[in-house]
Amino acid sequence: MRVHALVPTMVLLALVGGPAMAAGAGQRGADRELAVLSSGEAKKQVAVNVPAFRRFPAPPAFRGRHAKPKLTTRRATLFRTRLRRAALGKPNYAGRHALALWGCGTNCIDGAAVNLVTGRVVFLPDGASLCFDARLNSRLLMLARGGFGGASEQYAYYDFDGRRFRLVRRIELRERSSAAKQLCRYGVPAFPVWGF
């Protein structure tokens, strides 16, 4: 078992699995990611199974000439500067995509994935989020919303096939905590609005 401490006593991410667990669970090589969230206000811990990024591998990073974003919708035309700027950079999501991100108000981000091979633009699902997590070597995308002003937090995990985001798992924590800030790799204060 490997343990990663992101924020001491607040969040613990542990990768659980391998042959020892497989023998007991009846699934050889089963891996899962376990997040233990601790609320500073409530002093309670909640264990939540979250999808592991390594379970959704992406193709190798694209290294060729980048296509221009296809501005085929009114929304894409509205954000054309952000989309074009993202298409000039290196891929940063799912092997051949660049995430274009922008602020959309207080504690809010929105964005789209630009395919650097074809130029296809796919906007992030569910509109605005507080923070997100995405990796170059994975198709999985995590978006978080709520929790800072409301009574609950939602974490939505999506598998991206290049055309659409398919919901894999939605987790709702009914009790307000500071978990969203610790689970997200990138949040509103942590990245410039033009990208990460």
BALOBA-1460 file (C-alpha; in Angstrom, 3 decimals):
// residues 196
<rec num="1" residu="m" x="0.000" y="0.000" z="0.000"/>
<rec num="2" residu="r" x="1.347" y="3.439" z="-0.944"/>
<rec num="3" residu="v" x="0.151" y="6.459" z="0.964"/>
<rec num="4" residu="h" x="0.278" y="10.038" z="-0.301"/>
<rec num="5" residu="a" x="-0.300" y="12.785" z="2.249"/>
<rec num="6" residu="l" x="-1.583" y="15.871" z="0.424"/>
<rec num="7" residu="v" x="-2.475" y="17.929" z="3.466"/>
<rec num="8" residu="p" x="-1.482" y="16.573" z="6.890"/>
<rec num="9" residu="t" x="-4.486" y="15.369" z="8.951"/>
<rec num="10" residu="m" x="-6.923" y="16.749" z="6.370"/>
<rec num="11" residu="v" x="-6.816" y="14.399" z="3.382"/>
<rec num="12" residu="l" x="-5.185" y="11.011" z="2.920"/>
<rec num="13" residu="l" x="-5.105" y="9.332" z="-0.481"/>
<rec num="14" residu="a" x="-4.143" y="5.682" z="-0.430"/>
<rec num="15" residu="l" x="-3.806" y="3.364" z="-3.367"/>
<rec num="16" residu="v" x="-5.174" y="0.042" z="-2.246"/>
<rec num="17" residu="g" x="-4.872" y="-3.151" z="-4.246"/>
<rec num="18" residu="g" x="-2.410" y="-5.605" z="-5.638"/>
<rec num="19" residu="p" x="-2.111" y="-9.390" z="-5.283"/>
<rec num="20" residu="a" x="-2.899" y="-9.515" z="-1.561"/>
<rec num="21" residu="m" x="-6.179" y="-7.687" z="-1.989"/>
<rec num="22" residu="a" x="-7.004" y="-9.552" z="-5.206"/>
<rec num="23" residu="a" x="-6.862" y="-12.891" z="-3.460"/>
<rec num="24" residu="g" x="-9.354" y="-11.752" z="-0.841"/>
<rec num="25" residu="a" x="-11.662" y="-9.869" z="-3.210"/>
<rec num="26" residu="g" x="-11.749" y="-12.444" z="-5.987"/>
<rec num="27" residu="q" x="-10.641" y="-9.873" z="-8.583"/>
<rec num="28" residu="r" x="-7.054" y="-10.300" z="-9.697"/>
<rec num="29" residu="g" x="-5.235" y="-6.996" z="-9.977"/>
<rec num="30" residu="a" x="-8.172" y="-4.894" z="-8.812"/>
<rec num="31" residu="d" x="-7.068" y="-1.365" z="-7.962"/>
<rec num="32" residu="r" x="-9.047" y="1.388" z="-6.407"/>
<rec num="33" residu="e" x="-8.269" y="4.754" z="-4.952"/>
<rec num="34" residu="l" x="-9.539" y="5.502" z="-1.475"/>
<rec num="35" residu="a" x="-9.948" y="9.056" z="-0.245"/>
<rec num="36" residu="v" x="-10.344" y="9.702" z="3.458"/>
<rec num="37" residu="l" x="-11.783" y="13.161" z="3.952"/>
<rec num="38" residu="s" x="-11.623" y="14.877" z="7.288"/>
<rec num="39" residu="s" x="-13.636" y="17.964" z="8.055"/>
<rec num="40" residu="g" x="-11.948" y="20.419" z="10.367"/>
<rec num="41" residu="e" x="-15.286" y="21.683" z="11.658"/>
<rec num="42" residu="a" x="-16.974" y="18.336" z="12.294"/>
<rec num="43" residu="k" x="-13.870" y="16.297" z="13.251"/>
<rec num="44" residu="k" x="-15.302" y="13.327" z="11.342"/>
<rec num="45" residu="q" x="-13.694" y="11.178" z="8.684"/>
<rec num="46" residu="v" x="-15.487" y="9.838" z="5.641"/>
<rec num="47" residu="a" x="-13.968" y="7.093" z="3.455"/>
<rec num="48" residu="v" x="-14.977" y="7.364" z="-0.193"/>
<rec num="49" residu="n" x="-14.024" y="5.135" z="-3.138"/>
<rec num="50" residu="v" x="-13.040" y="7.363" z="-6.024"/>
<rec num="51" residu="p" x="-12.101" y="6.248" z="-9.549"/>
<rec num="52" residu="a" x="-8.336" y="5.951" z="-10.081"/>
<rec num="53" residu="f" x="-6.812" y="7.922" z="-12.945"/>
<rec num="54" residu="r" x="-4.568" y="4.999" z="-13.916"/>
<rec num="55" residu="r" x="-7.672" y="2.871" z="-14.658"/>
<rec num="56" residu="f" x="-8.502" y="5.194" z="-17.593"/>
<rec num="57" residu="p" x="-5.300" y="5.267" z="-19.676"/>
<rec num="58" residu="a" x="-4.954" y="7.736" z="-22.536"/>
<rec num="59" residu="p" x="-2.991" y="7.374" z="-25.776"/>
<rec num="60" residu="p" x="0.597" y="8.670" z="-25.771"/>
<rec num="61" residu="a" x="1.048" y="12.445" z="-25.819"/>
<rec num="62" residu="f" x="0.587" y="13.940" z="-29.293"/>
<rec num="63" residu="r" x="3.758" y="15.513" z="-30.692"/>
<rec num="64" residu="g" x="2.758" y="16.550" z="-34.224"/>
<rec num="65" residu="r" x="1.491" y="19.783" z="-35.728"/>
<rec num="66" residu="h" x="-1.561" y="21.110" z="-33.869"/>
<rec num="67" residu="a" x="-4.862" y="21.658" z="-35.656"/>
<rec num="68" residu="k" x="-6.737" y="24.927" z="-35.198"/>
<rec num="69" residu="p" x="-9.833" y="24.672" z="-32.984"/>
<rec num="70" residu="k" x="-13.065" y="24.214" z="-34.924"/>
<rec num="71" residu="l" x="-15.356" y="27.046" z="-33.899"/>
<rec num="72" residu="t" x="-18.597" y="25.407" z="-35.037"/>
<rec num="73" residu="t" x="-20.906" y="26.542" z="-32.229"/>
<rec num="74" residu="r" x="-21.855" y="29.931" z="-30.857"/>
<rec num="75" residu="r" x="-20.272" y="29.024" z="-27.519"/>
<rec num="76" residu="a" x="-16.989" y="28.043" z="-29.189"/>
<rec num="77" residu="t" x="-16.964" y="31.347" z="-31.067"/>
<rec num="78" residu="l" x="-17.565" y="33.213" z="-27.814"/>
<rec num="79" residu="f" x="-14.446" y="31.637" z="-26.235"/>
<rec num="80" residu="r" x="-12.335" y="31.533" z="-29.417"/>
<rec num="81" residu="t" x="-9.354" y="33.365" z="-27.891"/>
<rec num="82" residu="r" x="-9.043" y="30.889" z="-24.990"/>
<rec num="83" residu="l" x="-9.511" y="27.911" z="-27.330"/>
<rec num="84" residu="r" x="-6.913" y="29.153" z="-29.809"/>
<rec num="85" residu="r" x="-4.418" y="29.900" z="-27.051"/>
<rec num="86" residu="a" x="-4.842" y="26.389" z="-25.606"/>
<rec num="87" residu="a" x="-4.332" y="24.849" z="-29.067"/>
<rec num="88" residu="l" x="-0.929" y="26.543" z="-29.337"/>
<rec num="89" residu="g" x="0.384" y="24.821" z="-26.207"/>
<rec num="90" residu="k" x="1.362" y="21.268" z="-25.396"/>
<rec num="91" residu="p" x="-1.255" y="18.586" z="-24.737"/>
<rec num="92" residu="n" x="-2.205" y="18.514" z="-21.064"/>
<rec num="93" residu="y" x="-5.138" y="16.090" z="-20.969"/>
<rec num="94" residu="a" x="-5.951" y="12.626" z="-22.333"/>
<rec num="95" residu="g" x="-2.881" y="12.377" z="-24.556"/>
<rec num="96" residu="r" x="-3.945" y="14.572" z="-27.450"/>
<rec num="97" residu="h" x="-6.092" y="17.274" z="-25.874"/>
<rec num="98" residu="a" x="-5.424" y="20.692" z="-24.403"/>
<rec num="99" residu="l" x="-7.748" y="21.932" z="-21.696"/>
<rec num="100" residu="a" x="-8.718" y="25.563" z="-22.161"/>
<rec num="101" residu="l" x="-9.907" y="27.022" z="-18.861"/>
<rec num="102" residu="w" x="-11.296" y="30.360" z="-17.791"/>
<rec num="103" residu="g" x="-12.887" y="31.921" z="-14.752"/>
<rec num="104" residu="c" x="-16.647" y="32.396" z="-14.792"/>
<rec num="105" residu="g" x="-17.247" y="34.302" z="-11.564"/>
<rec num="106" residu="t" x="-16.285" y="34.000" z="-7.930"/>
<rec num="107" residu="n" x="-14.766" y="30.574" z="-7.147"/>
<rec num="108" residu="c" x="-15.757" y="29.275" z="-10.557"/>
<rec num="109" residu="i" x="-14.020" y="27.744" z="-13.593"/>
<rec num="110" residu="d" x="-15.314" y="26.570" z="-16.943"/>
<rec num="111" residu="g" x="-13.566" y="25.274" z="-20.019"/>
<rec num="112" residu="a" x="-13.273" y="22.926" z="-22.947"/>
<rec num="113" residu="a" x="-11.031" y="20.181" z="-24.302"/>
<rec num="114" residu="v" x="-9.452" y="20.952" z="-27.681"/>
<rec num="115" residu="n" x="-8.325" y="17.949" z="-29.733"/>
<rec num="116" residu="l" x="-4.892" y="18.933" z="-31.043"/>
<rec num="117" residu="v" x="-5.111" y="16.406" z="-33.910"/>
<rec num="118" residu="t" x="-8.567" y="17.244" z="-35.323"/>
<rec num="119" residu="g" x="-9.431" y="20.622" z="-33.778"/>
<rec num="120" residu="r" x="-12.683" y="19.299" z="-32.245"/>
<rec num="121" residu="v" x="-13.867" y="21.339" z="-29.241"/>
<rec num="122" residu="v" x="-15.807" y="19.631" z="-26.428"/>
<rec num="123" residu="f" x="-16.961" y="21.757" z="-23.499"/>
<rec num="124" residu="l" x="-16.658" y="20.488" z="-19.936"/>
<rec num="125" residu="p" x="-19.843" y="18.830" z="-18.629"/>
<rec num="126" residu="d" x="-22.241" y="20.373" z="-16.117"/>
<rec num="127" residu="g" x="-21.050" y="23.928" z="-16.601"/>
<rec num="128" residu="a" x="-19.005" y="25.699" z="-13.951"/>
<rec num="129" residu="s" x="-16.968" y="24.020" z="-11.204"/>
<rec num="130" residu="l" x="-14.962" y="25.040" z="-8.161"/>
<rec num="131" residu="c" x="-11.951" y="22.965" z="-9.083"/>
<rec num="132" residu="f" x="-10.872" y="20.000" z="-11.191"/>
<rec num="133" residu="d" x="-8.297" y="17.269" z="-11.624"/>
<rec num="134" residu="a" x="-7.036" y="16.082" z="-15.015"/>
<rec num="135" residu="r" x="-3.899" y="14.269" z="-16.228"/>
<rec num="136" residu="l" x="-2.051" y="13.996" z="-19.533"/>
<rec num="137" residu="n" x="-1.894" y="10.192" z="-19.294"/>
<rec num="138" residu="s" x="-5.554" y="9.625" z="-18.325"/>
<rec num="139" residu="r" x="-9.019" y="10.120" z="-19.841"/>
<rec num="140" residu="l" x="-10.539" y="10.671" z="-16.387"/>
<rec num="141" residu="l" x="-11.664" y="14.161" z="-15.386"/>
<rec num="142" residu="m" x="-12.839" y="15.159" z="-11.913"/>
<rec num="143" residu="l" x="-14.965" y="18.253" z="-11.359"/>
<rec num="144" residu="a" x="-15.996" y="19.515" z="-7.915"/>
<rec num="145" residu="r" x="-18.732" y="21.963" z="-7.007"/>
<rec num="146" residu="g" x="-20.473" y="23.222" z="-3.895"/>
<rec num="147" residu="g" x="-19.285" y="23.003" z="-0.331"/>
<rec num="148" residu="f" x="-17.891" y="26.474" z="0.238"/>
<rec num="149" residu="g" x="-21.196" y="28.312" z="0.464"/>
<rec num="150" residu="g" x="-23.632" y="25.421" z="0.447"/>
<rec num="151" residu="a" x="-24.266" y="22.474" z="2.673"/>
<rec num="152" residu="s" x="-22.810" y="19.745" z="0.431"/>
<rec num="153" residu="e" x="-19.994" y="19.030" z="-1.983"/>
<rec num="154" residu="q" x="-20.225" y="17.070" z="-5.219"/>
<rec num="155" residu="y" x="-17.381" y="15.326" z="-7.022"/>
<rec num="156" residu="a" x="-18.162" y="14.122" z="-10.533"/>
<rec num="157" residu="y" x="-15.767" y="11.782" z="-12.383"/>
<rec num="158" residu="y" x="-16.007" y="11.583" z="-16.188"/>
<rec num="159" residu="d" x="-14.429" y="9.313" z="-18.813"/>
<rec num="160" residu="f" x="-13.641" y="11.308" z="-21.969"/>
<rec num="161" residu="d" x="-13.713" y="9.451" z="-25.297"/>
<rec num="162" residu="g" x="-12.754" y="12.459" z="-27.423"/>
<rec num="163" residu="r" x="-16.366" y="13.289" z="-28.322"/>
<rec num="164" residu="r" x="-18.177" y="13.447" z="-24.996"/>
<rec num="165" residu="f" x="-17.722" y="13.132" z="-21.258"/>
<rec num="166" residu="r" x="-19.425" y="10.031" z="-19.815"/>
<rec num="167" residu="l" x="-20.251" y="10.138" z="-16.108"/>
<rec num="168" residu="v" x="-18.385" y="7.374" z="-14.234"/>
<rec num="169" residu="r" x="-19.244" y="8.262" z="-10.651"/>
<rec num="170" residu="r" x="-20.795" y="11.111" z="-8.709"/>
<rec num="171" residu="i" x="-20.007" y="11.462" z="-5.011"/>
<rec num="172" residu="e" x="-21.914" y="13.810" z="-2.746"/>
<rec num="173" residu="l" x="-20.739" y="14.662" z="0.735"/>
<rec num="174" residu="r" x="-23.708" y="16.009" z="2.637"/>
<rec num="175" residu="e" x="-21.668" y="17.585" z="5.397"/>
<rec num="176" residu="r" x="-19.748" y="20.738" z="4.641"/>
<rec num="177" residu="s" x="-15.976" y="20.272" z="4.826"/>
<rec num="178" residu="s" x="-12.790" y="21.624" z="3.313"/>
<rec num="179" residu="a" x="-12.246" y="18.476" z="1.225"/>
<rec num="180" residu="a" x="-12.837" y="20.012" z="-2.222"/>
<rec num="181" residu="k" x="-9.778" y="22.229" z="-1.907"/>
<rec num="182" residu="q" x="-7.551" y="19.294" z="-0.955"/>
<rec num="183" residu="l" x="-8.825" y="16.741" z="-3.505"/>
<rec num="184" residu="c" x="-8.472" y="19.072" z="-6.480"/>
<rec num="185" residu="r" x="-5.105" y="19.474" z="-8.121"/>
<rec num="186" residu="y" x="-6.246" y="22.717" z="-9.744"/>
<rec num="187" residu="g" x="-8.709" y="25.238" z="-8.386"/>
<rec num="188" residu="v" x="-9.699" y="28.788" z="-9.010"/>
<rec num="189" residu="p" x="-6.892" y="30.426" z="-7.002"/>
<rec num="190" residu="a" x="-4.296" y="27.829" z="-8.042"/>
<rec num="191" residu="f" x="-4.174" y="28.342" z="-11.804"/>
<rec num="192" residu="p" x="-4.183" y="31.318" z="-14.153"/>
<rec num="193" residu="v" x="-7.451" y="31.559" z="-16.085"/>
<rec num="194" residu="w" x="-5.746" y="30.811" z="-19.407"/>
<rec num="195" residu="g" x="-4.622" y="27.323" z="-18.406"/>
<rec num="196" residu="f" x="-2.522" y="25.306" z="-16.016"/>
